[in-house]
Amino acid sequence: MHRYLTEEDVGMNAYTTSEYVSGRLRCVFRERYSDFIVHEIDIDGHIVELNDQKHIPISEEDEAISILSGGDALQASKLEKVIKSKEGSVVLKGTWSAVEVSAYIDDEDFLLSEEEGALRISIREKWGTKNKKKRKKTNAKRRFTRFAVLKENADTMQVAHEIGKLLGVRHVGYAGTKDRRGVTTQWMTVRQVPAERIVAKFQTRHKINFLVGNVHYVENGLELGELKGNRFEIALRHCELLESSCSSIEEYCQIACQAIQKYGFCNYFGLQRFGQGGSTNAEVGLALLKGEWKQAVQYIMAPRHIDSQRDIFYKECFANGNIQQAARLVPVQARIERTILRALVATNYNYLDAIRSLPRNMQNMYLHAHQSLIFNKLASARLVLHGPHPVVGDLVFIKYEKNTLAQMQNNQLEPRPELNAEHAKVKRLEAHELDHYNVFDILLPLPGFATILPTFNGAQAVLAQTDMLPHRNDYLSSGNHQPFSLPGTYRYLFVKPCNLSWRIVPYATKHDQLIQTDFDRLASSCTSASNCNKRQRVDASSTVLEDPTLSSSSAAASADQLRYFALLLAFDLPASSYATCCLRELTKFSMSKESHHAGSHDEIPSQNVYSPSCTTRHRCNTTSKFTPTTSASASSGIFSSCLIS
């Protein structure tokens, strides 16, 4: 039987703070969807929340009237008659120019003329346009409509596809993909779709696992990577301290949080990057880079541990060479396999064309997974051999005004230098430069034809094992196997969470909800309203929380009934960093599915019994290994602060 992918399979073999933290914290991860909450932090540094499903932004005509009238009621009345009713004309007050006014009204409908130092707007007479189709001019400031999407147990790409289908648009923009198993909120954009249409469409939608709201107009659509980071609120349940000299879970968390605030965690690519197939995405990517098209397709079609009987049957047909029958049997839900099998039949079994029939972002996913595997293996070797300190041969940016440490101390997510290998200016550290850089400046490559490779002691041996020594990476050259060559990029080796805060709470049963979600806040805000969306709660088994951290059953339970303990965490991470890697560092436990499926609420912890008084706000112990300071955290008030100066 095919097993779950483990962290060791993808090169995650080391910890940054193991010499500073004694023991491990075993826990159950993502018992409920509400145990893993993600809010996108947009490019302007704002946390994205969905808190309004009904508001419709002002129309283009009303916006033009409001701006051009300057708040004058009489002027607004005249403008409304001209702009909306298309009657008469009006002279604008003030020093408006024709260029400025044309940004708000369509100059195909209106004539702008100067009159005694002022600007007159009048209706344009049209000749010979009876049979000509008019193309509506779009206000540049309203070219795109942006809205918040709140989803639960849903894939970002599938939600974007569903939204596009409902609105009749081909492209829905978003800045990054969010975890499926969790409750996540992010911005999405569509081009030239009226806000009122979006509000009306999604207010009438029930029985779906996502909601849309906070609709407004923006000038530009979202592209991948246009975000500053993500805000995480996470519950780790059924905590049990193992192999530790710490006297309690609280003491362990105090020391572990302070250590990760000082040294950060290894910025691995998490297990999500590599898929859950019988073969990993990295194996597919390597086959593509080597031009082994048939091998790449065979990897994609390999059996998985989650396959249904129907999946097993069509994959057996493919393995036996009966591709036409496999194409007939493949279910619609298997979009990648279905696309490839149909393309094989249509192209007379041309495997390269079958790969190219996949969307470009899907092809890139496989290529980037191979790069990510090399990064992880190189990162583990670098950390084991040299620890969290700069050494000769490390990669850093050239001419980078070094403010990384200050940013981290101030708990701010700041834009970092350009990481693309074709534009980044990177060098290898020499001995006399070590004092000028810190651990958070160190880079590792996601190798490609434009990257330079590190030369620290031990790097060559790792690269040799991954086909990445210069004399063995011909398949990455810019001219080979287009379009499957890669320029490469760089990634920071160490990252630390910003605004890290934590709290330990007791709870009664594994069904208790421990963190309030946006679904809960929406439901509670419209309890008394008659026109609320009937689909406010996706998880109907939970009640609206009176206390933001405890479900009603735990809040009403006696101290004897609170048998389990959960660690609640909140922190910010920069874009493309994985919360699971941060949790792995804090707990010293694998975040793989296999590890956490082994956790059971049927086994009551026999040690580390914790008093209910631990739920009160508290500061980090000043007698701990590191000295904490209080910081204004962006997290909810339900967490106690644990921040490092």
VEXDREN-2710 file (C-alpha; in Angstrom, 1 decimal):
% VEXDREN-2710
k/r/px/py/pz
1/MET/0.0/0.0/0.0
2/HIS/1.3/3.5/-0.8
3/ARG/2.1/5.5/2.3
4/TYR/2.0/9.1/3.1
5/LEU/4.9/11.3/2.1
6/THR/7.3/12.0/5.1
7/GLU/9.5/15.0/5.8
8/GLU/12.6/12.8/5.4
9/ASP/11.4/11.9/1.9
10/VAL/11.7/15.6/0.9
11/GLY/14.9/16.5/2.6
12/MET/13.6/18.0/5.9
13/ASN/16.1/16.4/8.3
14/ALA/17.3/19.2/10.6
15/TYR/16.2/21.7/13.3
16/THR/17.6/25.2/13.9
17/THR/17.0/25.4/17.7
18/SER/17.4/21.7/18.9
19/GLU/20.5/22.5/21.0
20/TYR/18.5/25.2/22.9
21/VAL/15.2/23.4/23.5
22/SER/15.0/20.2/25.5
23/GLY/12.5/17.6/24.4
24/ARG/9.5/17.5/22.0
25/LEU/5.9/18.5/22.1
26/ARG/3.6/15.8/20.6
27/CYS/0.3/17.1/19.4
28/VAL/-2.6/16.6/17.1
29/PHE/-2.5/19.0/14.1
30/ARG/-5.6/20.1/12.2
31/GLU/-8.1/18.0/14.0
32/ARG/-10.7/20.5/12.8
33/TYR/-10.6/22.9/9.9
34/SER/-10.9/25.8/12.4
35/ASP/-7.6/24.7/14.0
36/PHE/-5.8/26.3/11.1
37/ILE/-6.8/29.8/10.2
38/VAL/-5.0/31.9/7.6
39/HIS/-5.5/35.6/6.7
40/GLU/-3.6/37.0/3.8
41/ILE/-1.5/40.1/4.4
42/ASP/-1.7/42.2/1.3
43/ILE/1.1/44.1/-0.4
44/ASP/0.1/47.2/1.6
45/GLY/0.5/45.3/4.9
46/HIS/-3.3/45.0/5.7
47/ILE/-4.7/41.8/7.0
48/VAL/-7.5/40.6/4.7
49/GLU/-10.8/39.9/6.5
50/LEU/-14.3/39.2/5.2
51/ASN/-16.7/41.2/7.4
52/ASP/-19.3/42.6/4.9
53/GLN/-21.2/40.7/2.2
54/LYS/-23.8/43.4/1.4
55/HIS/-22.0/46.6/0.7
56/ILE/-22.0/47.7/-2.9
57/PRO/-19.4/50.4/-3.9
58/ILE/-20.7/53.6/-5.4
59/SER/-21.4/53.4/-9.1
60/GLU/-19.2/55.0/-11.7
61/GLU/-21.8/57.6/-12.5
62/ASP/-22.3/58.5/-8.8
63/GLU/-18.6/58.6/-8.2
64/ALA/-18.1/61.0/-11.1
65/ILE/-20.9/63.2/-9.8
66/SER/-19.6/63.2/-6.3
67/ILE/-16.0/64.1/-7.3
68/LEU/-16.8/66.7/-10.0
69/SER/-19.4/68.5/-7.9
70/GLY/-17.0/69.0/-5.0
71/GLY/-19.8/68.4/-2.5
72/ASP/-22.0/71.2/-3.9
73/ALA/-25.6/69.9/-3.8
74/LEU/-26.8/72.2/-6.6
75/GLN/-23.9/71.4/-8.8
76/ALA/-24.4/67.7/-8.1
77/SER/-28.1/68.0/-9.2
78/LYS/-27.0/69.6/-12.5
79/LEU/-24.4/67.0/-13.1
80/GLU/-26.8/64.1/-12.4
81/LYS/-29.2/65.5/-15.0
82/VAL/-26.4/65.6/-17.6
83/ILE/-24.5/62.4/-16.8
84/LYS/-27.5/60.1/-15.9
85/SER/-30.3/61.5/-17.9
86/LYS/-28.2/62.7/-20.8
87/GLU/-29.9/66.0/-20.9
88/GLY/-28.6/69.6/-21.2
89/SER/-25.1/70.8/-20.2
90/VAL/-23.3/72.0/-17.1
91/VAL/-20.3/74.3/-16.4
92/LEU/-17.9/72.8/-13.9
93/LYS/-16.8/75.0/-10.9
94/GLY/-13.1/75.1/-10.2
95/THR/-10.1/74.6/-12.4
96/TRP/-10.8/71.2/-14.0
97/SER/-8.9/70.3/-17.1
98/ALA/-10.4/68.1/-19.9
99/VAL/-7.8/65.4/-19.2
100/GLU/-8.8/65.2/-15.5
101/VAL/-12.6/65.1/-16.3
102/SER/-12.2/62.4/-19.0
103/ALA/-10.9/60.1/-16.3
104/TYR/-14.4/60.0/-14.8
105/ILE/-16.8/60.3/-17.7
106/ASP/-16.9/58.7/-21.2
107/ASP/-15.7/61.2/-23.8
108/GLU/-17.6/59.2/-26.4
109/ASP/-20.9/60.3/-24.8
110/PHE/-19.9/63.8/-23.6
111/LEU/-18.3/66.9/-25.2
112/LEU/-15.8/68.8/-23.1
113/SER/-15.3/72.5/-24.1
114/GLU/-13.7/75.5/-22.4
115/GLU/-15.9/78.5/-21.8
116/GLU/-14.6/81.6/-20.1
117/GLY/-11.9/79.8/-18.2
118/ALA/-14.2/77.0/-17.1
119/LEU/-15.1/73.6/-18.5
120/ARG/-18.5/72.8/-19.9
121/ILE/-19.9/69.2/-20.1
122/SER/-22.5/68.7/-22.8
123/ILE/-24.1/65.8/-24.6
124/ARG/-22.2/64.8/-27.7
125/GLU/-24.3/64.6/-30.9
126/LYS/-23.7/61.3/-32.8
127/TRP/-23.9/60.8/-36.5
128/GLY/-23.7/57.6/-38.5
129/THR/-23.6/55.3/-35.4
130/LYS/-26.9/53.6/-35.9
131/ASN/-25.4/50.2/-36.9
132/LYS/-22.1/50.6/-35.2
133/LYS/-21.5/48.6/-32.0
134/LYS/-20.2/51.0/-29.3
135/ARG/-17.3/49.9/-27.1
136/LYS/-17.8/51.1/-23.6
137/LYS/-14.8/53.0/-22.1
138/THR/-13.8/51.8/-18.7
139/ASN/-12.6/54.1/-15.9
140/ALA/-9.0/53.2/-15.3
141/LYS/-9.6/53.4/-11.5
142/ARG/-12.4/50.8/-11.8
143/ARG/-10.9/48.4/-14.3
144/PHE/-10.9/45.5/-11.8
145/THR/-13.2/44.5/-9.0
146/ARG/-11.5/43.1/-5.8
147/PHE/-13.2/41.0/-3.2
148/ALA/-12.3/38.9/-0.1
149/VAL/-12.8/35.1/-0.4
150/LEU/-13.4/33.1/2.8
151/LYS/-13.1/29.4/2.3
152/GLU/-13.1/26.2/4.3
153/ASN/-11.7/22.9/3.2
154/ALA/-11.4/24.2/-0.3
155/ASP/-8.6/24.4/-2.8
156/THR/-7.7/28.0/-4.0
157/MET/-7.6/27.1/-7.7
158/GLN/-10.9/25.2/-7.5
159/VAL/-12.6/28.2/-5.7
160/ALA/-11.2/30.6/-8.3
161/HIS/-12.4/28.3/-11.1
162/GLU/-15.9/28.2/-9.5
163/ILE/-16.0/32.0/-9.1
164/GLY/-14.9/32.5/-12.7
165/LYS/-17.6/30.1/-13.9
166/LEU/-20.3/31.8/-11.9
167/LEU/-19.3/35.3/-13.1
168/GLY/-18.6/34.3/-16.7
169/VAL/-15.0/35.3/-16.7
170/ARG/-11.9/33.3/-17.9
171/HIS/-9.4/34.6/-15.3
172/VAL/-9.7/35.2/-11.6
173/GLY/-6.5/36.8/-10.1
174/TYR/-5.1/36.0/-6.7
175/ALA/-1.8/36.6/-5.0
176/GLY/-1.1/33.1/-3.6
177/THR/-2.6/29.7/-3.0
178/LYS/-3.8/28.9/0.5
179/ASP/-4.0/25.6/2.4
180/ARG/-7.0/23.4/1.6
181/ARG/-7.5/21.9/5.1
182/GLY/-8.2/25.1/7.0
183/VAL/-10.2/28.3/7.1
184/THR/-8.5/30.9/4.9
185/THR/-9.2/34.5/3.7
186/GLN/-7.6/36.2/0.7
187/TRP/-8.2/38.8/-2.0
188/MET/-9.2/37.9/-5.5
189/THR/-9.8/40.1/-8.6
190/VAL/-11.8/40.0/-11.8
191/ARG/-11.7/42.4/-14.7
192/GLN/-14.7/44.6/-15.6
193/VAL/-17.4/42.9/-13.5
194/PRO/-19.7/45.3/-11.7
195/ALA/-19.6/45.1/-7.9
196/GLU/-23.4/44.9/-7.7
197/ARG/-23.4/41.8/-9.8
198/ILE/-20.8/40.0/-7.6
199/VAL/-22.7/40.9/-4.4
200/ALA/-26.0/39.7/-5.9
201/LYS/-24.5/36.5/-7.3
202/PHE/-22.9/35.3/-4.0
203/GLN/-25.6/36.5/-1.6
204/THR/-28.0/34.0/-3.2
205/ARG/-25.5/31.1/-3.1
206/HIS/-26.0/28.4/-0.5
207/LYS/-24.4/25.0/0.2
208/ILE/-20.9/26.1/-0.8
209/ASN/-17.7/26.1/1.2
210/PHE/-16.7/29.7/0.4
211/LEU/-18.1/33.2/0.8
212/VAL/-17.4/36.4/-1.0
213/GLY/-17.5/39.9/0.4
214/ASN/-15.8/43.3/0.9
215/VAL/-16.3/44.1/-2.8
216/HIS/-14.7/47.2/-4.1
217/TYR/-13.0/48.6/-7.3
218/VAL/-9.2/48.8/-7.9
219/GLU/-7.0/49.9/-10.7
220/ASN/-5.0/46.7/-11.1
221/GLY/-5.7/43.0/-10.9
222/LEU/-3.7/40.6/-8.6
223/GLU/-0.8/38.5/-9.8
224/LEU/0.9/35.6/-8.1
225/GLY/3.3/36.9/-5.5
226/GLU/1.7/40.3/-4.9
227/LEU/1.3/39.9/-1.1
228/LYS/3.5/40.6/1.9
229/GLY/2.7/37.4/3.8
230/ASN/0.1/35.6/5.8
231/ARG/-1.3/35.7/9.4
232/PHE/-1.8/32.4/11.0
233/GLU/-3.9/31.4/14.0
234/ILE/-3.3/27.7/14.9
235/ALA/-4.5/25.2/17.5
236/LEU/-2.3/22.3/18.3
237/ARG/-4.4/19.8/20.3
238/HIS/-3.8/17.0/22.8
239/CYS/-0.3/18.4/23.7
240/GLU/2.0/16.0/25.5
241/LEU/5.6/16.8/26.5
242/LEU/8.1/14.0/25.7
243/GLU/11.8/13.5/26.5
244/SER/12.2/17.0/28.1
245/SER/13.8/18.4/31.2
246/CYS/11.1/21.1/31.3
247/SER/8.7/20.8/34.2
248/SER/5.6/21.7/32.2
249/ILE/4.2/22.4/28.8
250/GLU/4.2/26.1/29.6
251/GLU/8.0/26.1/30.4
252/TYR/8.7/24.2/27.1
253/CYS/6.6/26.7/25.1
254/GLN/8.3/29.6/26.8
255/ILE/11.8/28.4/25.9
256/ALA/10.9/27.1/22.4
257/CYS/9.2/30.4/21.4
258/GLN/12.1/32.5/22.6
259/ALA/14.6/30.3/20.7
260/ILE/12.7/30.5/17.4
261/GLN/12.4/34.3/17.8
262/LYS/16.2/34.6/18.1
263/TYR/17.4/32.0/15.6
264/GLY/14.3/31.5/13.4
265/PHE/13.6/28.2/11.6
266/CYS/14.9/26.5/8.5
267/ASN/12.8/27.9/5.6
268/TYR/12.1/24.5/4.1
269/PHE/9.5/23.9/1.4
270/GLY/6.7/22.0/3.2
271/LEU/5.2/18.7/2.2
272/GLN/2.3/20.4/0.4
273/ARG/4.9/21.4/-2.3
274/PHE/5.5/17.8/-3.3
275/GLY/2.0/16.4/-3.7
276/GLN/0.5/13.2/-2.5
277/GLY/0.8/10.9/-5.5
278/GLY/2.5/7.6/-5.9
279/SER/5.4/9.6/-7.3
280/THR/6.3/13.1/-6.0
281/ASN/5.9/16.2/-8.0
282/ALA/9.7/16.5/-7.8
283/GLU/10.2/13.2/-9.7
284/VAL/7.9/14.5/-12.4
285/GLY/9.8/17.8/-12.6
286/LEU/13.2/16.0/-12.9
287/ALA/11.9/13.9/-15.8
288/LEU/10.6/17.0/-17.6
289/LEU/14.0/18.7/-17.2
290/LYS/15.8/15.7/-18.6
291/GLY/13.4/15.5/-21.5
292/GLU/12.0/12.1/-20.4
293/TRP/8.4/12.8/-21.4
294/LYS/7.0/9.3/-21.1
295/GLN/8.6/8.8/-17.7
296/ALA/7.0/12.1/-16.5
297/VAL/3.5/10.9/-17.6
298/GLN/4.1/7.6/-15.9
299/TYR/5.0/9.3/-12.7
300/ILE/1.8/11.5/-12.9
301/MET/-0.3/8.3/-13.4
302/ALA/1.3/6.4/-10.6
303/PRO/-1.2/5.0/-8.0
304/ARG/-1.8/7.0/-4.8
305/HIS/-2.8/5.8/-1.3
306/ILE/-6.0/7.9/-1.5
307/ASP/-7.2/6.4/-4.8
308/SER/-10.7/5.1/-5.1
309/GLN/-11.5/1.7/-6.8
310/ARG/-12.3/3.6/-10.0
311/ASP/-9.0/5.5/-9.9
312/ILE/-7.1/2.2/-9.4
313/PHE/-8.9/0.6/-12.4
314/TYR/-8.2/3.4/-14.9
315/LYS/-4.6/3.6/-13.8
316/GLU/-4.2/-0.1/-14.2
317/CYS/-5.6/0.2/-17.7
318/PHE/-2.9/2.9/-18.4
319/ALA/-0.1/0.8/-17.0
320/ASN/-1.2/-2.1/-19.2
321/GLY/-1.1/0.1/-22.3
322/ASN/-4.8/0.5/-22.8
323/ILE/-4.8/4.3/-22.9
324/GLN/-8.0/4.7/-24.8
325/GLN/-10.0/2.7/-22.1
326/ALA/-8.2/4.7/-19.4
327/ALA/-9.3/7.9/-21.0
328/ARG/-12.9/6.7/-21.0
329/LEU/-12.8/5.7/-17.4
330/VAL/-10.9/8.6/-15.8
331/PRO/-13.3/10.6/-13.6
332/VAL/-13.9/14.3/-14.2
333/GLN/-12.5/15.2/-10.8
334/ALA/-9.0/13.9/-11.8
335/ARG/-8.4/17.0/-14.0
336/ILE/-4.6/16.5/-14.5
337/GLU/-4.9/12.8/-15.4
338/ARG/-8.0/13.4/-17.6
339/THR/-6.3/16.1/-19.6
340/ILE/-3.2/14.0/-20.2
341/LEU/-5.0/10.9/-21.2
342/ARG/-7.3/12.7/-23.6
343/ALA/-4.3/14.5/-25.1
344/LEU/-2.5/11.2/-25.6
345/VAL/-5.4/9.8/-27.5
346/ALA/-5.8/13.0/-29.6
347/THR/-2.1/13.2/-30.5
348/ASN/-1.5/9.6/-31.3
349/TYR/0.4/9.0/-28.0
350/ASN/2.7/12.0/-28.2
351/TYR/3.9/12.3/-24.5
352/LEU/5.5/15.8/-24.9
353/ASP/2.2/17.2/-26.4
354/ALA/0.3/15.5/-23.6
355/ILE/2.5/17.3/-21.0
356/ARG/2.1/20.6/-22.9
357/SER/-1.7/20.2/-22.8
358/LEU/-1.6/21.0/-19.1
359/PRO/-1.9/24.6/-17.9
360/ARG/1.4/26.4/-17.8
361/ASN/1.2/26.9/-14.0
362/MET/0.7/23.1/-13.6
363/GLN/3.8/22.4/-15.7
364/ASN/5.8/24.9/-13.6
365/MET/4.5/23.2/-10.4
366/TYR/6.4/20.1/-11.3
367/LEU/9.6/21.9/-12.2
368/HIS/9.5/24.0/-9.1
369/ALA/9.0/20.9/-6.9
370/HIS/12.3/19.5/-8.2
371/GLN/14.1/22.7/-7.4
372/SER/12.4/22.7/-3.9
373/LEU/13.7/19.2/-3.2
374/ILE/17.3/20.3/-4.0
375/PHE/16.8/23.4/-1.8
376/ASN/15.6/21.3/1.2
377/LYS/18.5/18.8/0.9
378/LEU/21.0/21.6/0.6
379/ALA/19.4/23.4/3.6
380/SER/19.5/20.3/5.8
381/ALA/23.2/19.8/5.0
382/ARG/24.0/23.4/5.6
383/LEU/22.2/23.5/9.0
384/VAL/23.7/20.2/10.2
385/LEU/27.3/21.1/9.2
386/HIS/27.4/24.7/10.2
387/GLY/24.4/25.7/12.3
388/PRO/22.6/29.1/12.3
389/HIS/25.7/31.2/11.6
390/PRO/27.2/32.7/8.4
391/VAL/30.2/30.8/7.0
392/VAL/32.6/31.2/4.1
393/GLY/30.9/30.1/0.8
394/ASP/27.4/31.2/1.9
395/LEU/25.4/33.2/-0.6
396/VAL/24.2/36.7/0.2
397/PHE/22.9/39.7/-1.8
398/ILE/25.4/42.3/-3.1
399/LYS/24.7/46.0/-2.4
400/TYR/21.8/45.2/-0.1
401/GLU/21.3/47.8/2.5
402/LYS/21.3/45.4/5.5
403/ASN/18.2/46.0/7.6
404/THR/17.1/42.4/8.1
405/LEU/17.9/42.2/11.8
406/ALA/16.1/45.4/12.6
407/GLN/13.0/44.3/10.6
408/MET/12.9/41.1/12.6
409/GLN/13.4/42.8/15.9
410/ASN/10.5/45.2/15.1
411/ASN/8.3/42.3/14.2
412/GLN/7.6/43.7/10.7
413/LEU/7.2/41.9/7.4
414/GLU/9.2/44.0/4.9
415/PRO/9.7/43.6/1.2
416/ARG/12.9/41.7/0.5
417/PRO/15.4/42.1/-2.4
418/GLU/14.6/40.7/-5.9
419/LEU/15.1/36.9/-5.7
420/ASN/14.9/36.1/-9.4
421/ALA/18.3/34.7/-10.5
422/GLU/18.3/36.7/-13.8
423/HIS/18.1/40.0/-11.9
424/ALA/19.4/39.3/-8.4
425/LYS/23.0/40.4/-7.5
426/VAL/24.4/37.6/-5.3
427/LYS/27.9/36.7/-4.1
428/ARG/29.7/34.1/-2.0
429/LEU/30.8/35.3/1.4
430/GLU/34.5/35.5/2.1
431/ALA/36.1/35.3/5.6
432/HIS/36.6/39.1/6.0
433/GLU/32.9/39.7/5.4
434/LEU/31.4/37.3/8.0
435/ASP/30.9/40.0/10.7
436/HIS/28.9/42.2/8.3
437/TYR/26.1/39.6/7.8
438/ASN/23.7/37.7/10.1
439/VAL/21.9/34.4/9.9
440/PHE/18.8/36.0/8.2
441/ASP/20.9/37.2/5.2
442/ILE/21.9/33.7/4.1
443/LEU/20.5/32.5/0.7
444/LEU/20.3/29.1/-0.9
445/PRO/19.5/28.6/-4.6
446/LEU/16.6/26.9/-6.3
447/PRO/19.1/25.9/-9.0
448/GLY/18.8/26.9/-12.7
449/PHE/20.9/28.1/-15.5
450/ALA/21.3/31.6/-14.1
451/THR/22.0/30.8/-10.4
452/ILE/25.4/30.5/-8.7
453/LEU/25.9/27.7/-6.3
454/PRO/27.2/28.0/-2.7
455/THR/30.7/26.6/-1.9
456/PHE/30.5/26.1/1.9
457/ASN/32.1/23.0/3.2
458/GLY/29.9/20.0/2.3
459/ALA/27.9/21.8/-0.4
460/GLN/29.5/19.9/-3.3
461/ALA/28.7/16.5/-1.9
462/VAL/25.0/17.4/-1.6
463/LEU/24.8/18.9/-5.1
464/ALA/26.5/15.8/-6.6
465/GLN/23.8/13.6/-5.1
466/THR/21.1/15.8/-6.7
467/ASP/22.5/16.0/-10.3
468/MET/23.3/19.7/-9.7
469/LEU/27.1/20.0/-10.1
470/PRO/28.0/22.2/-13.0
471/HIS/29.1/19.4/-15.2
472/ARG/25.9/17.5/-14.6
473/ASN/23.2/20.1/-15.1
474/ASP/23.2/20.4/-18.8
475/TYR/19.4/19.8/-18.8
476/LEU/19.0/23.1/-17.0
477/SER/20.7/25.1/-19.7
478/SER/18.7/27.9/-21.3
479/GLY/18.5/26.3/-24.7
480/ASN/17.7/22.7/-23.7
481/HIS/14.2/21.2/-23.7
482/GLN/12.3/24.4/-24.0
483/PRO/9.9/25.3/-22.4
484/PHE/11.2/23.2/-19.5
485/SER/14.4/25.1/-18.7
486/LEU/14.7/27.1/-15.6
487/PRO/16.6/30.3/-14.8
488/GLY/16.4/29.5/-11.1
489/THR/15.9/31.8/-8.1
490/TYR/17.1/32.3/-4.5
491/ARG/15.4/31.8/-1.1
492/TYR/16.3/32.8/2.4
493/LEU/17.7/29.9/4.4
494/PHE/16.3/31.1/7.8
495/VAL/13.1/32.9/8.6
496/LYS/11.5/33.8/11.9
497/PRO/7.9/34.5/12.7
498/CYS/6.8/38.0/13.4
499/ASN/4.2/39.0/16.1
500/LEU/4.5/35.5/17.6
501/SER/2.2/34.9/20.6
502/TRP/0.9/31.8/22.3
503/ARG/-1.4/30.5/24.9
504/ILE/-2.2/27.1/26.5
505/VAL/-5.9/26.3/27.1
506/PRO/-7.7/23.2/28.5
507/TYR/-10.6/21.7/26.7
508/ALA/-13.1/18.9/27.1
509/THR/-13.5/17.0/23.8
510/LYS/-11.9/16.8/20.4
511/HIS/-15.0/18.4/18.9
512/ASP/-14.5/21.7/20.9
513/GLN/-13.8/24.7/18.7
514/LEU/-10.9/26.6/20.1
515/ILE/-10.4/29.6/17.7
516/GLN/-13.1/31.9/16.3
517/THR/-13.2/32.1/12.5
518/ASP/-14.6/34.7/10.2
519/PHE/-17.5/32.4/9.6
520/ASP/-18.3/32.7/13.3
521/ARG/-18.0/36.5/13.3
522/LEU/-20.2/36.8/10.3
523/ALA/-22.8/34.5/11.8
524/SER/-22.8/36.4/15.1
525/SER/-23.0/39.8/13.5
526/CYS/-26.2/38.9/11.5
527/THR/-28.0/36.7/14.1
528/SER/-30.7/39.3/14.4
529/ALA/-30.9/40.3/10.7
530/SER/-33.6/38.8/8.5
531/ASN/-31.6/38.9/5.3
532/CYS/-28.5/37.1/6.4
533/ASN/-26.9/34.6/4.1
534/LYS/-28.2/31.2/5.2
535/ARG/-24.8/29.7/4.5
536/GLN/-22.8/31.5/7.2
537/ARG/-21.5/28.4/8.9
538/VAL/-19.9/25.7/6.8
539/ASP/-19.2/23.5/9.8
540/ALA/-22.7/23.0/11.2
541/SER/-21.5/20.9/14.1
542/SER/-20.1/24.0/15.8
543/THR/-21.9/26.8/17.6
544/VAL/-21.1/30.5/17.4
545/LEU/-18.5/31.2/20.1
546/GLU/-19.3/33.5/23.0
547/ASP/-15.6/33.3/24.1
548/PRO/-13.2/33.7/21.2
549/THR/-11.1/30.8/22.3
550/LEU/-13.4/28.2/23.8
551/SER/-16.5/26.4/22.5
552/SER/-19.6/26.5/24.6
553/SER/-19.0/22.9/25.8
554/SER/-15.5/23.7/27.1
555/ALA/-16.6/27.0/28.6
556/ALA/-19.4/25.2/30.5
557/ALA/-17.2/22.2/31.6
558/SER/-15.9/21.8/35.1
559/ALA/-12.2/21.6/35.8
560/ASP/-12.4/17.8/36.1
561/GLN/-13.9/17.6/32.6
562/LEU/-11.1/19.6/30.9
563/ARG/-9.0/16.6/30.2
564/TYR/-6.8/17.9/27.3
565/PHE/-4.5/20.8/26.6
566/ALA/-4.1/22.8/23.4
567/LEU/-1.4/25.2/22.4
568/LEU/-2.9/28.2/20.6
569/LEU/-0.4/30.1/18.4
570/ALA/-0.6/33.3/16.3
571/PHE/2.2/34.6/14.1
572/ASP/3.0/36.3/10.7
573/LEU/5.2/34.8/8.0
574/PRO/6.5/36.3/4.8
575/ALA/5.1/35.1/1.5
576/SER/6.1/31.5/0.4
577/SER/7.1/30.5/3.9
578/TYR/5.3/27.5/5.4
579/ALA/3.5/27.6/8.8
580/THR/4.0/23.8/9.0
581/CYS/7.8/24.3/9.0
582/CYS/7.5/26.9/11.8
583/LEU/5.3/24.5/13.9
584/ARG/7.8/21.7/13.2
585/GLU/10.6/23.8/14.7
586/LEU/8.5/24.7/17.7
587/THR/7.3/21.2/18.6
588/LYS/10.3/19.2/17.2
589/PHE/7.7/16.9/15.8
590/SER/6.9/16.1/12.2
591/MET/3.9/17.8/10.6
592/SER/3.2/15.0/8.2
593/LYS/-0.2/13.5/7.9
594/GLU/1.1/10.1/9.0
595/SER/2.5/11.5/12.2
596/HIS/-0.6/13.3/13.2
597/HIS/-3.0/10.5/12.2
598/ALA/-1.2/8.5/14.9
599/GLY/-2.4/11.0/17.6
600/SER/-5.4/10.0/19.6
601/HIS/-7.7/11.8/22.0
602/ASP/-8.5/8.4/23.5
603/GLU/-5.2/8.4/25.3
604/ILE/-5.2/10.9/28.2
605/PRO/-1.8/12.5/29.0
606/SER/-0.6/11.0/32.2
607/GLN/2.0/13.7/32.8
608/ASN/2.2/17.5/32.6
609/VAL/-1.2/18.0/34.2
610/TYR/-1.9/21.7/33.9
611/SER/-4.0/23.9/36.1
612/PRO/-6.9/25.9/34.6
613/SER/-5.2/29.0/35.7
614/CYS/-2.9/28.6/32.7
615/THR/-5.6/30.2/30.5
616/THR/-5.0/33.6/32.1
617/ARG/-2.8/36.1/30.3
618/HIS/0.8/35.7/31.3
619/ARG/4.3/36.9/30.3
620/CYS/7.3/34.8/29.4
621/ASN/9.3/33.7/32.4
622/THR/12.2/36.2/32.7
623/THR/14.4/33.5/34.3
624/SER/14.3/31.5/31.0
625/LYS/17.3/31.0/28.8
626/PHE/16.5/34.1/26.8
627/THR/15.2/37.5/28.0
628/PRO/11.8/38.5/26.5
629/THR/10.3/41.9/26.0
630/THR/6.8/42.9/25.5
631/SER/5.8/44.0/22.0
632/ALA/2.6/45.3/20.5
633/SER/1.4/42.2/18.7
634/ALA/-0.9/42.3/15.8
635/SER/-2.5/39.1/17.1
636/SER/-5.9/38.8/18.8
637/GLY/-6.0/39.6/22.5
638/ILE/-6.6/36.0/23.4
639/PHE/-2.9/35.2/23.2
640/SER/-0.1/36.0/25.6
641/SER/3.0/37.7/24.2
642/CYS/6.4/36.1/23.9
643/LEU/8.7/38.3/21.9
644/ILE/12.5/38.7/21.8
645/SER/14.5/41.9/21.7
END
